[in-house]
Amino acid sequence: MRSEQEFVLRIKKEVERGKLPPDVADNFENLYYNYKNAVLQNGDPNAYRIMLSNMMDLFDRDLLDADNPFTFQPYHKAIREPFDYYTFSQNYIRLLVDFR
């Protein structure tokens, strides 16, 4: 997936398949546009590409969690495989921080 249009279409397809309730899809689309608008203000020439990749990863994780929810115990070890949520969260937030 390389474009915003493909991403939004994928969200709509998941609603049609019954994997995503329409209200959740609307909320996810709103999150996408709000995140995009915030990220594109940082001036990084790679911001759009990184933002789109971050949102696709988040969407994939949400769909996986809907099928197979993960329950955290009161104490747990960091899970870095098969998906590193810690690194993902750092990459997701990094675009929103002005390090100057």
Secondary structure in CASP SS format (residue, H / E / C, confidence):
PFRMAT SS
TARGET T0000
AUTHOR 0000-0000-0000
METHOD secondary structure of the structure
MODEL  1
M C 1.00
R C 1.00
S C 1.00
E H 1.00
Q H 1.00
E H 1.00
F H 1.00
V H 1.00
L H 1.00
R H 1.00
I H 1.00
K H 1.00
K H 1.00
E H 1.00
V H 1.00
E H 1.00
R C 1.00
G C 1.00
K C 1.00
L C 1.00
P C 1.00
P H 1.00
D H 1.00
V H 1.00
A H 1.00
D H 1.00
N H 1.00
F H 1.00
E H 1.00
N H 1.00
L H 1.00
Y H 1.00
Y H 1.00
N H 1.00
Y H 1.00
K H 1.00
N H 1.00
A H 1.00
V H 1.00
L H 1.00
Q H 1.00
N H 1.00
G C 1.00
D C 1.00
P C 1.00
N C 1.00
A H 1.00
Y H 1.00
R H 1.00
I H 1.00
M H 1.00
L H 1.00
S H 1.00
N H 1.00
M H 1.00
M H 1.00
D H 1.00
L H 1.00
F H 1.00
D H 1.00
R H 1.00
D H 1.00
L H 1.00
L H 1.00
D H 1.00
A H 1.00
D H 1.00
N C 1.00
P C 1.00
F C 1.00
T C 1.00
F C 1.00
Q C 1.00
P C 1.00
Y C 1.00
H C 1.00
K C 1.00
A C 1.00
I C 1.00
R C 1.00
E C 1.00
P C 1.00
F C 1.00
D C 1.00
Y H 1.00
Y H 1.00
T H 1.00
F H 1.00
S H 1.00
Q H 1.00
N H 1.00
Y H 1.00
I H 1.00
R H 1.00
L C 1.00
L C 1.00
V C 1.00
D C 1.00
F C 1.00
R C 1.00
END
